[in-house]
Amino acid sequence: MTQSMTSAARSVATLREMILRGELAPGSRLGEVELAERLGVSRTPIREALGRLAAEGLVELVPNRGARVASWSAAELAGIFDLRVLLEPRLTAFAARNATPADLDELDRLATQMHEVGAPGPDQDLDALVGLNRRFHDTLVALADQPALASALAAAVRMPIVLRNFHAYGPAALQRSLAHHSEIVAACRAGDPTWAEAVMTAHIRNARAVMVPAAPAAQEES
């Protein structure tokens, strides 16, 4: 692997994480010079990284205007959630059938951590919640062992929807979301795929009810 390839791969990983954490906000401009200075690399790996992230749907390449972090309208987000509700609950049902006790312990650990960092109070850390949430959902998809469904979900959702800015959640919606994770684990422990599928459906619809109305306001702010 050449140094340029190494720098490009590192730049992709760093920029992806910055976008998913919300450090680079939707709609914000991505200047090659500024990013190169920030990451300590040349412009070439940054250019390559932006192209790869555009293929993932995280970045938009605008002719004559450069690159910016992708943003989505309320209609686009609604469509993504509609596709997600068709796919992810089915994957969760398969995961409930396949999960071992060790797998369930790991999911339970993640759900517990999400409760700890998401609970109201001085220790609440909504940014940490994003990463834990992503790991929980990714674990379920992996446990499902359904490559075709998983690929369809990835193509429909792309990475941006995993962003899930929990700052947009009110207390009641956040509490529901956290409780859903624990209930999904309970359904899996009970060996009940139908229950697990139903909870994931409710979980996604809860997120849709929060994120779709918030989309236009978030874009105007950016």
N, C-alpha and C positions, 0 to 999 in steps of 0.2 A: 504493500500500500504506500503510495507516494505521500509526501507531506501535504500537498494540495488536497488529496482525497481525505487525509486525516483531518485537516482543518475544516473541510466541507462537512464531514460527518459530525464533527464536534459542534459546528455552527448550527446545523440542522437541529441537533438535540437541544442545544441551549435556547435557540429561538423558539422552538416548539414549546418548551417548558415555560418560557417567559409569556407566550401567548396564552397557554392554558391556565397559568396562574393569574392572568389578567394584568400582568406587569406592562404588557403592550396591549392597549385597549382596542376593541373593535373600531375600525375606521381610521386608526392612527397611521400616519405615513411611516414607511420603512426605508429610510435613506441608506444607501449602501455605504457611503463614507462614514456616517455617524455610527452605524452598526459595526463596521470594521474596526473603528477606534474603540468602541465599547467592548468588543469581544477580543481585541488584540490580534486580529488577523488581517489579511489583505482583502481587497474587494472581490477577488475571484471566488473564494469559497463562500462569501456572503451571497454573491449572485447565484451560485449553484444551490445554496441552501434555500433561497427564496423560491427558486424554480421547483424544488422538491416539495416545499411547504404549500406552494400553489396547487400542486397535484393532489395534496392531501385535503385541500379545501380550507386551509388555515390562512392563506394569503391570497390576495387578489392582485394580479398584474394588470395595471391600467395603461393602455397605450399612451405614450407621450407624457405620462404622469407618474410613472414608477410603480412601486409596490406599496400596498397598505394591508393592514390586518383585516381579514374578511369580516363583514358584518352582515346581518340577516334581517329582513323585514319580518313583521309579525306573520304575514301570510306564508313566507318561506319556513319560518320556525314551526308554524302550525302543521305544515305539510310534513316536515321532518318528524314531528312528534306522532303524527298519524301513522307514518310508516313504522316508527319505532314501536308503537303499541301493538302492531301486527307481528313483530319479529321477536322482541326481547322477552315478552312473557313466555313464548314457546321455548326459547332457549333456557329460561329459568326452570321450566317444567322438566326439561331434559337434565338440567343440572341437579335437580332434586332427586332424580332417579340414580344419578351416577356418583353423587358426593359420598366420600368415605367419612368416617368419624373425624379423621384428621383434617379433612377439607372443611367440615362443618365447624371444627374448633377454630380454624383460621378465619372463616367468615364471621363467626361469633366474636372473635377478637377485634376484627375490623369494625363490626357494628358497635361494639362496646366503646372503642376509641372514638367513633363518630359521635356517640352520645356525650362522651367526656369533653370533646372540643367544641361541640355544637350547643351544649347547654347554656342558657343565658347566665350572665355573670361576668366577673372580671377576667376569668380564664377562657372565655369563649374565643375561638380562633377559627373563623369561617374560611380563611385561606387554607389552613391545614385540612379542613373538611373536604375541600375539592379533591386533593390527592387521595385521601382515604376512600372517598366515594368512587373515584375512578377505579381503584384497586378492587373494591367490592364488586362492581359491575363486571370488570374484566375477568375476575375470578369465576364468576358465574358463567360467563360466555365460554371460558376455557373448559370448565367442568362439563358443559353441555356436550362437547365433542361432536359438534355438528358444523363442519367447515362451510358447507353451502349456506346455511342460515347465518353463520357468523360473518361470512363475506358479504352477504346481502345487507346485514345490519351495518357493517362498517361502511359500505358504499352509500347506504341511505343516510346514515347519521353523520358520517365523517367525524373527524375529531372535534370540530367546534362545539357540537352540542354537549360534549363531555365537560366543557368549560363550567357550566352550571354555576353561575355567580350566586352563591348563597346569600349575598348581601341583598338580593332582590326578594328573598323570602321574608314574610312576616312571621311572627312567633308561632302562630297556629300551623301554618303550612310547613315550617321547618320541623316542628314537633311531629307532624304526621310523617314527613319524610324519614326522620330518624327512626320512628317507630316501625315503619315499613321494613327497614333493613332487619331489625330484630325479628319481626314476624316472618320474613322470608326464611331466615335461619330456622325458626321454629317449625315452619311447614316442611322444610327439608329434613329436619330431624325426625319429624313424624312420618316421613316417607310419603308425603301427599303432594304429588306434582300439581294437581288441580288447585289446591290451596295456594301453593307457591306462585302459580301462574296468575291467579286472581289478585294476589297482593302486588305482584309486579305491575299488573295492569293499573291498579289503583295508584301505585307509586309514580308511574309515568304520567298519568292524568293529573295528578297533583302538581308535578313539575310543569306540565303544559299550562295549567291554570295560572301559574306564577310567571313563567318565562315569556309566554306569548304576549300578554298585555304589557310587559315591561320592555319588550323589544323596541318599539318606536321611541320611547323616552331615552333608552340607552343610546340609540343611534343619534338622536338630536344632541345629546351631551357630547358625543364624540365628534 
